[in-house]
Each structure stands twice: as structure tokens, then as C-alpha cells.
């Protein structure tokens, strides 16, 4: 979960790299979830999807930051 995330591009690059390396997802308390690998979708808990919506696939770090806007 990301709360009070900075707008610094290096933070988002690190988050993206971590998602790719661990097959993880990142989500925000205010709603929204992103994944970097489509195969991760089948492992995202249904309750999380119901609460935050369908995960959005991102191919680069900056769309994650755009998701906060």
C-alpha cells in the first residue's frame, strides 16, 4: 500500500522495479491498484478488487504516479 507517496520519479522507479521483481501489486487507500505483469491479476485477492477496482496494468513507472492524479 502507498500512502502519502512522493512525486519523486526515483521512488516510482523503485516501486515499479519491486513490483516486477516480486510479481506484486501496489494500491492506494483512496482506491486504485496497479500491476506490472498481467499474470499477477489472477493472484490479486477478489476482496481487494471489489474494494479498489480492477488492477490497472502499467508498463513503466510514471503511469503509477499519474494514477494518483
Backbone as ProteinMPNN parsed JSONL, in Angstrom:
{"seq_chain_A": "XXXXXXXXXXXXXXXXXXXXXXXXXXXXXXXXXXXXXXXXXXXXXXXXXXXXXXXXXXXXXXXXXXXXX", "coords_chain_A": {"N_chain_A": [[0.849, -1.162, 0.0], [0.464, 2.235, -0.728], [0.81, 5.229, 0.858], [0.556, 8.665, 1.154], [2.424, 9.185, -0.879], [5.47, 10.206, -2.474], [6.203, 12.556, -5.148], [8.494, 12.133, -6.479], [10.369, 10.885, -9.173], [12.27, 8.757, -8.91], [11.404, 7.305, -6.709], [9.082, 6.095, -7.735], [10.181, 4.583, -9.785], [11.62, 2.725, -8.287], [9.486, 1.473, -6.933], [8.112, 0.36, -9.125], [10.113, -1.368, -10.152], [10.31, -3.112, -7.98], [7.738, -4.254, -8.0], [7.873, -5.653, -10.441], [9.949, -7.466, -9.87], [8.935, -8.98, -7.773], [6.447, -9.87, -8.486], [4.258, -8.395, -7.604], [1.643, -6.11, -6.444], [0.582, -2.703, -6.332], [-1.244, -0.561, -4.272], [-3.587, 2.057, -3.355], [-4.872, 3.771, -0.491], [-7.015, 5.408, -1.082], [-8.149, 4.243, -3.235], [-7.712, 2.265, -6.158], [-5.42, 0.245, -7.968], [-2.412, -1.112, -9.152], [-0.606, -3.185, -11.452], [2.347, -4.742, -12.742], [2.705, -6.866, -14.332], [0.739, -8.885, -16.321], [0.077, -11.499, -15.533], [-0.089, -11.452, -12.815], [-2.594, -10.622, -12.093], [-4.434, -12.768, -11.712], [-3.794, -13.575, -9.185], [-4.415, -11.598, -7.438], [-6.277, -10.739, -4.661], [-9.763, -11.303, -4.53], [-11.43, -9.755, -2.871], [-9.906, -7.444, -2.583], [-9.983, -6.474, -5.198], [-12.738, -6.022, -5.432], [-13.008, -3.953, -3.599], [-11.212, -1.95, -4.515], [-11.295, -1.87, -7.251], [-10.689, -3.057, -10.623], [-7.362, -4.15, -11.245], [-4.95, -1.99, -12.727], [-2.908, -2.327, -15.503], [0.443, -1.454, -15.784], [3.215, -0.347, -17.698], [5.457, 1.031, -17.209], [7.173, 3.172, -14.829], [6.086, 5.874, -14.446], [3.261, 6.008, -15.144], [2.162, 5.009, -12.808], [2.425, 7.078, -10.963], [0.818, 8.929, -12.284], [-1.613, 7.759, -11.82], [-2.326, 8.582, -9.325], [-3.236, 11.12, -9.696]], "CA_chain_A": [[0.0, 0.0, 0.0], [1.186, 3.503, -0.78], [0.09, 6.319, 1.496], [1.362, 9.898, 1.135], [3.552, 8.905, -1.779], [6.132, 11.382, -3.047], [6.127, 12.668, -6.607], [9.852, 11.948, -6.991], [10.411, 9.783, -10.141], [13.075, 7.617, -8.451], [10.549, 6.494, -5.841], [8.199, 5.296, -8.574], [11.01, 3.592, -10.472], [11.879, 1.668, -7.302], [8.235, 0.736, -6.73], [7.868, -0.423, -10.339], [11.107, -2.445, -10.176], [9.919, -4.071, -6.941], [6.577, -4.997, -8.496], [8.335, -6.585, -11.474], [10.798, -8.498, -9.267], [8.206, -9.803, -6.802], [5.1, -10.17, -9.001], [3.351, -7.775, -6.656], [0.781, -5.023, -6.884], [0.626, -1.516, -5.481], [-2.57, 0.05, -4.196], [-3.717, 3.285, -2.59], [-6.025, 3.761, 0.4], [-8.128, 6.128, -1.705], [-8.662, 3.439, -4.344], [-6.825, 2.04, -7.283], [-4.44, -0.82, -7.832], [-1.661, -1.3, -10.39], [0.259, -4.348, -11.579], [3.31, -4.569, -13.829], [2.728, -8.118, -15.083], [-0.652, -9.328, -16.406], [-0.135, -12.785, -14.862], [-0.324, -11.186, -11.394], [-4.032, -10.372, -11.917], [-5.131, -13.948, -11.189], [-3.4, -13.781, -7.792], [-4.898, -10.48, -6.617], [-7.431, -11.165, -3.885], [-11.046, -10.808, -5.037], [-11.911, -8.685, -1.987], [-9.152, -6.235, -2.927], [-10.54, -5.989, -6.467], [-14.07, -5.482, -5.153], [-12.866, -2.699, -2.861], [-10.414, -0.933, -5.204], [-11.484, -1.925, -8.696], [-9.808, -3.916, -11.42], [-5.991, -3.634, -11.318], [-4.529, -1.371, -13.99], [-1.592, -2.78, -15.937], [1.361, -0.378, -16.151], [4.429, -0.855, -18.338], [6.551, 1.936, -16.846], [6.911, 3.766, -13.515], [5.341, 7.133, -14.35], [1.802, 5.852, -15.065], [1.772, 4.795, -11.414], [2.275, 8.42, -10.403], [-0.359, 9.514, -12.931], [-2.785, 7.136, -11.219], [-2.676, 9.358, -8.139], [-3.819, 12.408, -10.094]], "C_chain_A": [[0.9, 1.232, 0.0], [0.296, 4.574, -0.162], [1.03, 7.513, 1.581], [2.611, 9.736, 0.279], [4.158, 10.186, -2.34], [5.973, 11.415, -4.563], [7.487, 12.451, -7.261], [9.915, 10.728, -7.921], [11.213, 8.563, -9.677], [12.291, 6.71, -7.502], [9.7, 5.552, -6.686], [8.967, 4.262, -9.389], [11.303, 2.421, -9.532], [10.636, 0.823, -7.048], [7.942, -0.172, -7.92], [8.828, -1.613, -10.403], [10.774, -3.521, -9.14], [8.72, -4.903, -7.376], [6.99, -6.041, -9.52], [9.105, -7.758, -10.85], [10.02, -9.463, -8.375], [6.832, -10.241, -7.278], [4.041, -9.619, -8.051], [2.434, -6.755, -7.294], [0.954, -3.877, -5.896], [-0.78, -0.938, -5.463], [-2.554, 1.222, -3.244], [-4.933, 3.188, -1.689], [-7.249, 4.431, -0.226], [-8.713, 5.382, -2.892], [-7.672, 3.354, -5.475], [-5.764, 1.01, -6.96], [-3.731, -0.943, -9.173], [-0.816, -2.558, -10.29], [1.183, -4.107, -12.764], [3.383, -5.801, -14.724], [1.292, -8.653, -15.131], [-0.925, -10.653, -15.69], [-0.406, -12.612, -13.363], [-1.816, -11.057, -11.112], [-4.746, -11.558, -11.279], [-4.807, -14.219, -9.719], [-3.841, -12.647, -6.866], [-6.201, -10.919, -5.952], [-8.714, -10.507, -4.398], [-11.594, -9.672, -4.173], [-11.19, -7.37, -2.258], [-9.701, -5.631, -4.22], [-11.921, -5.38, -6.249], [-13.983, -4.123, -4.464], [-12.216, -1.595, -3.686], [-10.614, -0.884, -6.711], [-10.455, -2.821, -9.363], [-8.397, -3.326, -11.466], [-5.673, -3.079, -12.705], [-3.108, -1.836, -14.301], [-0.758, -1.573, -16.347], [2.645, -0.991, -16.692], [5.655, -0.01, -18.01], [6.188, 2.603, -15.516], [5.968, 4.967, -13.506], [3.824, 6.978, -14.416], [1.299, 5.556, -13.653], [1.544, 6.14, -10.735], [1.043, 9.099, -10.993], [-1.643, 8.983, -12.309], [-3.244, 7.897, -9.977], [-3.399, 10.651, -8.477], [-5.312, 12.309, -10.268]], "O_chain_A": [[1.95, 1.26, 0.642], [-0.831, 4.795, -0.606], [2.169, 7.384, 2.03], [3.712, 10.111, 0.682], [3.44, 11.139, -2.644], [5.644, 10.402, -5.18], [7.612, 12.574, -8.479], [9.547, 9.632, -7.5], [10.859, 7.436, -10.024], [12.49, 5.495, -7.49], [9.606, 4.359, -6.396], [8.45, 3.176, -9.653], [11.24, 1.262, -9.941], [10.722, -0.402, -6.959], [7.569, -1.333, -7.747], [8.407, -2.737, -10.677], [10.943, -4.712, -9.406], [8.684, -6.113, -7.151], [6.52, -7.178, -9.48], [8.93, -8.906, -11.258], [10.399, -10.626, -8.237], [6.118, -10.922, -6.541], [3.059, -10.291, -7.736], [2.439, -6.556, -8.508], [1.416, -4.069, -4.771], [-1.432, -0.836, -6.502], [-1.641, 1.374, -2.432], [-5.934, 2.583, -2.075], [-8.384, 4.06, 0.071], [-9.681, 5.847, -3.495], [-6.889, 4.275, -5.709], [-5.277, 0.918, -5.833], [-4.374, -0.885, -10.22], [-0.371, -2.95, -9.211], [0.844, -3.359, -13.681], [4.05, -5.779, -15.758], [0.685, -8.855, -14.08], [-2.059, -10.9, -15.279], [-0.901, -13.535, -12.715], [-2.259, -11.352, -10.003], [-5.58, -11.37, -10.393], [-5.488, -15.019, -9.078], [-3.66, -12.728, -5.651], [-7.113, -11.411, -6.616], [-8.743, -9.306, -4.664], [-12.168, -8.72, -4.704], [-11.795, -6.301, -2.173], [-9.863, -4.415, -4.32], [-12.237, -4.336, -6.819], [-14.802, -3.241, -4.723], [-12.61, -0.433, -3.583], [-10.151, 0.045, -7.372], [-9.491, -3.273, -8.745], [-8.243, -2.128, -11.701], [-6.084, -3.639, -13.722], [-2.217, -1.745, -13.457], [-1.195, -0.761, -17.163], [3.105, -2.025, -16.206], [6.758, -0.297, -18.474], [5.023, 2.598, -15.12], [5.118, 5.059, -12.62], [3.131, 7.771, -13.78], [0.139, 5.823, -13.338], [0.565, 6.31, -10.008], [0.304, 9.772, -10.275], [-2.653, 9.686, -12.278], [-4.422, 7.856, -9.621], [-4.097, 11.214, -7.633], [-5.962, 13.3, -10.601]]}, "name": "protein", "num_of_chains": 1, "seq": "XXXXXXXXXXXXXXXXXXXXXXXXXXXXXXXXXXXXXXXXXXXXXXXXXXXXXXXXXXXXXXXXXXXXX"}
